[in-house]
Amino acid sequence: MSLQAELKLAMFIMVAVLVGWGVSLFTHIKLTLLFLLVLLALKFRRKIYVVLVTLPRDIRFAYRFAKVALSMQCFRRDNTTILELFSQRVSKDPNKACFIFEGTTWTYSQVEKLSNQVAHVFLAAGYEKGDVVALYMGNRPEYVCIWLGLAKIGVVTALINTNLQSQPLLHSLMVAQVKGVIFSQELGQAVVELNLEHVDHYQFGEGYRGNGRVKLLDKLLESVPASPLKVPAPQYRDKLLYIYTSGTTGLPKAAIILHSRYLLATMAAVHALALRRDDVMYNPLPLYHMAGGVVGTGPSLAVGITCVLRSKFSASSFWSDCIKYNCTVAQYIGEMCRYLLATPAKPEDCTHKVRMMVGNGMRPNIWKDFVGRFKVKQVCELYGATEGNTNIVNVDNTIGAVGFLPSILPLSLLPMALIRINKETGEPVRNENGFCIRCDVDEPGMCVGIINTKNAISEFRGYLDPEASKKKIIENVFTRGDKAFLSGDILVMDEFGYLYFKDRTGDNFRWKGENVATTEVEAVITSVVQVKDVAVYGVQVPGTEGRAGMVAIVDPDGTLNLKALAEGVNTNLPAYARPVFVRVMKEIELTGTYKIKKTMLQKDGFDPSLIKDDLYLYKGTHYIPLTPEIYSGILSGAVRV
């Protein structure tokens, strides 16, 4: 007999006994209700246990989220921008360190001065609100000063990935319709070679001079005042930055970052992570990305947390830098943590003051070793997309989790969900009513965020390209007429509400810390080698983070030109998007809707002892045969990919 049946029988016996004893009706009702409560408690005992266990976490989350929501409500009401918050910081702490870079301290007043000079230069040059200027330079305090100064006159700054050259660089500039481009001297050649007509060229730093069209920004800055400008102030909903992401389709796409979006990311970092004003944040991440450029700089500009910038990440200098500058919080992404673990042990490993690591990409299999060796009390793994509205954080050191959904609330009330998808096509699976189906506990599914255009927390502004934005939106998700942002990421949720990253759909993957869009890579390959059936996907390489790009090319006649393929990807794709492996096939299996089965190709991997097709490895600037010996070298780490 089941527990439920036994309880029902017990209840029947109890009622009969009570009636026989002549218990009053009121007492009888109370005892019956008590028994029903016991019955319900036993039936839902696991759910109650989960709620009780996660209650402290959820209360802490609710408190911190409420602070974020209240801040955003006030900002919206008062039409606040990051410029206003920074101005308040300058007035309050003019001599406090805003940025530290290569041993030099930049105070808030110094950042204010340079940003005002930038604004004066471009205002005098005829730039006005709505114009776009591309910023193509490495990490340094002037980087932030430049876009901050441009924002003061309403100019939008497009933050260009410094890995881009040639066609991808040209595309990034053209899609944003830039009126000018600012570049550091070491990147000048890549810009000048594009022969951009009707685009102003500004070089920052001495050295490369290019041609007569290049203006020296340093000299121009010396000729203008550093006083505040008397121009109309930007608004809460105005555009601030364009940050590029490959997402799931196309060449690098310009995601629109409003002042409201920048403030949201900043306040989420400050409150969700419980940052303190006396914290010092170590930021070795690229400033052209959301993590380094917004999460890493926003707390400094808005609330006064000193930010230590580094030109580029160095595993050997990471902890010594943190000790030198008294850092209490440090950022990471992707393989950084694995690189840090690979360094020889030294005293600096645990004599620093870093209490928290913040970032994304910490692998579960190194998490415990990392925390144990470097004595970091808290690891806050983040999950989110530059352009998306699905942003969560692991705030309680749960190994491997990228965040959680509160257990105390019904899933239907949450703005984020995991939905079932077709494993072959990546398309959402719908029920008989045409709505998406929520995943069960421990069932992997695509992460989606319900869109609310009236709320900065859950809105989706998308990209400059409207068609690209449409491809990231799904309609009629759980109710008629609702919309959601498609992340393209596969997550899984356990019974305690913790979310774990599993994979990405076949349309994108992550390599070298960058998202790679398969559709555009396929288009490039199709055009340069004149083939019809091409499938690009990511494969796991032991000892590395993310997935390396691999392309399967159908070549039944054996006419594939590998030299042309290499030249084509070198010219048209950034280094991280170039396929590392090539598989040449006579034929390829298709789904019932004539789509290539990328899932099966991913499972095959790149092992020449298992795959009978010809395999090639990208080495240097060309493709070489992938032999069993080279394959073994890749597995052992002797051959780097």
N, C-alpha and C positions, 0 to 999 in steps of 0.2 A: 504494500500500500504506500502511495506517495505521501510526502510530508503534508501537502495541501489537503489530501483526502483525510489524513489522520487528524488534522486540525479541525476540519469540518465536523468529523465525527465527535471530536472532543467538545466542540461548541454545542452540538445537539445534546450531548449528555449533560453538559453544564446547565443548559436551559431547562432540561427536564428535571434536574436535581433542584434547581432554584425554585421552580414552580412547586415541586413536591414539598419543599421547606416552607413555603408560604411567604417568600421574600416579597417585600413591597415592590410595586411596579417601578417606582423611581430608582430604587436600588438595582432592580433587575436591568433597567436601561443603562445605568452607569457601568455595571459589570459587563454588559454586552458590548458597549462601546469600547471599554478597556480591552476586552478580548479581541475585538475587531482591529484595534490599533496594534495589538501584539501580532495578530495574523498578518497585517500589512507590513509590520516591521520585519517579520521573518521572511516574507515574500520578497521584499526589496532590501534585504539586509546587506547585500553586496554593494548596491548603489549608495545606501546610507553610509557604509564604511568608506567608500571612495570619497564621498562628499566631506565626511569628517576629516579624513586624512589630508585632503587638499584644501580644506577651509582656510588655514593660515596663509597658504600661497595665494588663494583667490582673494582674500581680504586685502592682502598686501597689494595685489594687482589692482583691485578696485580703487584703493586709495590713490595709488600712483596714476592710474588712468584718469581718475577724476581730476587730478591736478593738471594733467595734460589738457583734458576737455575744457576745464575752466579757463586755462590760459588762452586756448584758442578762441573760446567764446568772447573773452575780453578783447583779444586782438581784432577779432572781426567787428565787434561793436565800436571799437575806437579807431578802426582803419589803420592798425599798426603795421609797420614793416620792419625788416631787419635793420634798416638804416636808422630808424628811430631808436631801437633798442641799443644799437651800437653808439649812437650819440649820447644816450643816457650813461652808457658805460664810460665814455670819454670824459663826461662831466664829473662823474663820481670818482673814477680812478685813473686820471690822466697819465700818471707815472708808473702804473702797474704794468708788468710784462704781459703783453697780448700774445706775441709770438717770440719764440727763441729759435734761432737758426744758425748752425755752425758757430756756436759760441757768442753770437751777437743777439742782444735783446732789443725787441721792437716794442716800445710802449704804446699804449692806446693813443696817446697824442701824436706819436710818430706815424702810426697807421692812418689816423685822421688826416694828418698833414699831406701825406703822399696821395691818399685817395682823393682829397680835394684838388690837388694839382692835376691828377689824371682827369678829373671832371672838367677843370678849366681848359685843359688842352683840347679835349674833344668837343667841348661846347664852342670854343673859338674856331674849330675846324668845321663847324656847321652840323655836327651830329645833334639829333634831337630824339625825343621819346619815341620808342618803337623801332629805332634803327638797331642793327645787330653788328657786333664786333666779335670776331673769332679770337680766342686766346690760345696760343700754341706755344707753350713753354713748360719747363720743368718746375718742380716744387721749389718754392721760395716765398718769403713773406710778401714780396711785391706782387706775386700772383693774385693773392686775395685783395691786396690794395687796389689792383687794377680793376677787377670786376666790381669791387665795392664803389670805386670812384665812378665807373660808367653807370652803375645803378643810380647814382645820385642825380643824373640828368635823364634817367628813364631809358638808357640804352641797355639792351639785352646782351649778355655775354655768352657766346657759344664756347664751351670748354672742350677743346679738341684733344683727343688722345694722342700723345706724343709718339706712339708706335706707328701711327698712320703716315703713309707717304703715297705719292702717285695718285692713282684713281680713287682709292678710299678717302684720301685726304681731300682731293678735289670735290668728291661727292659730299663730304661733310660740310665743306664751305658753301657749296652751291645750294644744298637743300635748305640751309639757314638763310640764304640770300644776304650774305654778309656785305656790309658796306666797307668794312676795314678788317685787317688782320694784324694782330700783335704777336710777334714771335721773338723768342730768344735767339741770340746770335748763332748758337750751334745748330739751330733748326732752320736757319734762313735759306739755305740752299734748296731744301725741299719745297719751300713756299715759292721762291722765285722761279723755279723750274716749271711751275704750273702756268706761268704766263697769264695771270689773272688780269683781265681787262676791267677797268672801272672799279677796282678794289684798292683802297689805300693800304700801303704797306708800312708798318711801324716796327722797327727793330728795337728790342730792349737789350742793352749791353753792348759793350765795345767788341770789335773783332770783325765779323762778317759784314760787309757793306753792300753786297749784291750789286744792284745797278742804281741809276739815278732816281728811280721811283721810290727807293726805300728811304723813309724818314727816320731819323734817330730819336727815339722817344725820350731817351735820357736828356738830350739837349733841350727838347721842347719842355720838359718838366722843369728845367732850371729857369725857364723864362716866364713862368706864370706864378701867381700868388698861391698861398696855401690856405687862404681864407675860405669860409663856407660860402656856398653859392646861393644866390637868390633866384631859385627856379621853383616851379610847382613840385611839391613832394610826390613821389610815387605812391600808389595805393596798395592796399592789402591784397587785392586780386590782380595786380599788374604782374607781367612777366618779369622774372629776375634773371634766370639762366636757362640755357639749353644744355642738358647733359646727355651724351650719346650712349645708346645701348643697342646691342644687336638683337635683343629679344628673341623672337622666334622666326622672323622673316626679314629679308632685305639687308642691304648694306647698313652701316651704322645709322641709326635713326635718332633724331633730336627729340628727346623727351622734354616736355615743357615743365619748367619749375617756376611756379609763381612764388611771390613773397610768402603767401600762406603756406605753400608746401615746404619751403625752406624753414619757416617757423615751426611747422608741425614736426619735421624731422629733428629740429633742435630741441624743442620742448620734450619730445619723446625720449631723446637721449638723456636730457637733464633729469627728468622726473622718473622715467621707467628704470633707469640705471642708478637712481639716487646719487647723482653726482653732487659734489660739494664745491663751493666757490673757491676753496683753497686747494682743490685738486690741480694737478699738473698732468696734462694729457700728452702722451707720446704718439705722434702721428707720422709714420713712415710711408703712408699710403698715397697713391697718386691723387693730386688735387682735382683732376678732371673727372673723377668718379664720385658717386654719391657718398660712399663711405668716408673717403678722405676729405673730399671737398665740401661736404655739408655736415655730416655727423661729426667729422673731425674739427671743423672750424666754427660751426654754429654756436656751441657752448662758449667758445672764446669770445666771439663777437657779441653775443646776446647777454651772457650772465657773468662774464669775467673770469672764466677758467683758462689759465695759461696753456697755450698749445706749443709743444716742441715739434717743429717741422724737421724733416730730413729729406735730402734730395732724392734718395732712393733707399729701399730697405737693405740692411746689411745684417746678416745673422751674427757675425762676429762682433759687431758693435752695438747690438740691440740692448743688452743688459748694462753694458758700461755707459751707454748714453743715458739710460734710465737712472742710473746711479748719479751720474754727473749733474743731471738737471733735476734731481729729486722728483722724478715722475711717480705718480700714484695710480695712474690709469694708462693702459697701453692698448693700441689698436692692432688688429691683425686681419689678414684675409688668406684664404686658401692654404697654400703650401708653406706659408711663413712658419707656422708652428712646427711642422716636420723639419724644416731647415734648422730651426733653433735646437731641436732635439738632436740633430745630427752633429752639432758642434761639440768639440771636446769639453768635458766638464771643467769648470773653473769656479773660483770663489764668488765671482759676480753673479753666478746663477741664483743665489738665494740671499744676497746681501743688499738687494735693491728694496725699494719701498712700494713697488707696484702691488696694489691690493686687488686689482681687477683687470682682466683682459676682455676686450670688447671687439667682436668681429663676426665673421662667418667663414665656415669651411674647416672648423676644428673636427678632425676625424675621431669617431668614437674609440678607435683602436689605439690612439695615442693620447687621448684625453687624460687618463689616469696617470700615465707616465709623465706627461707634461706638468700637471699640477704638482705631482710628487717631487719632481726634480727642481722646479723653479719656485716652489712654495707660493704660488698665487692662490689667494683665498677664494676668489670667485672668477668664473669664466662665464661671460654673458654672450652666448651665441645668438646672433640676430638672424632673422629671415625677412626678406622683402625684396621688392624690385624697385628700381629707380622710378619707373613710371607707374607702378602698381599701387593698389590700396590694400594689399595683404601684408601687413607688417606685424611681426610678433617678436618676442624675446624670451630667452631662457633666463629667468632671474634667480633660480635656486640651485644652480650647479648640477642639474640632472644630466648625467653623462649622455652625450649624443643628441639630446633634444634641442630643437631649434626654436622652441617656444611651447605654448600650451593654449588650450581653450578652457575657460573656467568650467569646472564640473558642476557647480551649483546652478548653472543656468541651462535651460533647454537649448539644444543646438539650433532650433528654429529661430531663436532670438539673437543669435550671433551673426555678425556681418561677414563672417568667413566660414567656408565649408570645404569639405573634400567630396568630390563627386566621382561616380564611376565613369570610366572611359573604356572605349574599345582598345584593347591592348595592341592591336595591329595598326589601327588607323589613328589612334589618339583622339578620336571624336567622342564627345559626351554620350553616354547611354541614357535614353529617356524611357519613362514608363508609359503605360497605356494612355495617360492623359497628356503626354508630350512634355512632361517636366523631368528635370534631372533627378538622379537618385543619389541620396546621401550614402556615403560609405559607412559600413559597420566598423566597429572597433577592430583594429589590426588588419583592416582591408585597405591597401594602397589606393589612392585616388588623386585626381588633379585638384590642386588648391585653387579656389576661386574667391573673389571678394565682391560682395554685393555693392553696387554703385549707388551712392547718394550724392547728387550734385549740389546739395545744400550744405554739405558737411565736409570740411577740409580733410577730416580723418578718413572718410570713405569715398571721396570723389575720385574720378579718373579723368585727368586732363589729356592723357595720351601724347601723341607725337605731332610734329608739324605736318606730317603727311596724314591726311584724313583717312585714306584707304588703309594705311598701316594701323591706325587706331581702331578702325572697324573690325579688323581681324583679331583684335585682342578682346572683343566684347561678345558675350553670348547673351541672348534674350530668352525670356520665358524660362527662367531657371527653376524657381520653386513656386512662383505665382505668375499669373498672366500679366505680362507687361514689365516685369522686373528685369534688370540687367546686371551682369557681373563681369568682372575682369578675369580673363583667363591667364593664369600665371605660366602655364606650361610645365610646372614643376609637380612631381609626384611625391606626395607626403603620405605618412601613415600615422594614425592616432591610437594610442593605447587607452586602456580603460580609465586611466587617471587624467586623460585630456592632454598628455604630452604628445607633441608632434615631432616626427623624425623625417628628415629628408631622405628620400629613396632614390630618385632619379629625375631625369627630365624627359619629356616626350621626344619622340624621334625627330622633331623639328628643331631642336636646339640642344646644345650641351655646353659645358664650361671647361675651358682649357687655359692654362697659364694665367688664371685669375680673371679671364674674360669670357663673356657669353659669346658663343659662336652660333650664327644663324645658318642653318643648313640650306635653306631655299636659295639664298644668294650665292653660296658656294657652288651649289648645283648649277645655277644659271651661268656662272663664270666658266665652269668646267665644260658645260654643254657648248658654250660659244667658242671656246679656244681650241677644242679638239673635235668639234663637229660630231658629237655622238648624241643619241636620243635618250637612252635609258641610263640615268645616273642616280645613285643614292648616296648621300652623305650622312654620316652618323658618328656617334662617339663610342670609343671602345676603352675599356679600362686597361691601364698599364700598371703592373705591380710596382709599388714604391713611389707612385706619383698621385697627386690629387686631381680630381676631375676626370675628364675623358679626352683622349687624344682623337683628333679628327681622322676619319677613314672614309674613303670613297670607293664604292663598287661601281665599276663601269662595264656595261655590256658591250663587248667587242667581238661579235661572232666571226668577222672576217680577218681579225688579227691585224688591223690597220692603225691601232692606237699609237699616236706620236707622243712618247713620254717626254721628249725634250720640249715640245710645244706646250704640254701640260704644265711642266715645271715653270717655264717662262710665263705662262698665263697666270698661274696662281701667285708667282712672285710679283708681277706687275699690278694685279688687280685685287689682291687680298692682303690684309695685314698679317704679320708673322703668325699670330696665334690662330688665325682662321685657315691657314694652309693645311690641307690634309697631310697627316704624318704618314699614313699608310694608303696604299692603292691596291685594290683587288680587281683584276681583270677577268671577267666572266664571259662565257659563251651565251648564257641565258640567265634570266633572273625570275624568281617566283613572284607572282602578283596576287593581290587579294581579289575578292569577288568584285570590288569596285575599281579594279585595275590600278591599284596603288602598290608600290614596292613594299615588301615585308621587311622593314628595317629592323624589327625586333629580332627576327631570325638571324639577320646579318650581324647584329650586335652580339648575339650569343656565340656565333662562330668565332669572333675575335680575329686575331691575325697570326695564328699558329700555323706555320708552313707544313708541319707534320700532320695536321688535321684537314687543312684546306688544300684541295688539289688544283685550284686556280692559281694563276701567276700572282705573286705578291711583291710589292715594292715598298721601300722605305725612303722618306724624304731626308736627304743628308746633304748639308751644305746648301746648294741651290739647285739640286737635281734629284731624280729618283733612281735608286739602285735596287737590284734584286734583293728581296728579303730572304736570306738563306737560313737554314736551321742554326748555323753558328751565330749569325747576327741576332737571331731571335733569342738564343740563350744568353747572349751578351746584354740584350735589353732586360731580360728577367733578372740578371745578376746585378745590373746597374753599371756594367762596364761600358755599354753603349747607351748614350743619353739620347732621349727623344725630345 
